[in-house]
């Protein structure tokens, strides 16, 4: 569902405007992550490690 946002009334307008000026308004993070237990679990249960990893990262 799309919803039009009134930028002038939006509480995050300053953040939006700040990043809007960047050529590439994205950022990335790289870390070393110990995930051998998750890998072993995925392989022993014959499930995709990638999907299991994404599930673990995104759950709340």
Buried (B, 14 or more C-beta within 10 A) or exposed (E): EEEEEEEEEEEEBEEEEEEEEEEEEEEEEEEEEEBEEBEEBBEEEEEEBEEBBEEEEEEE
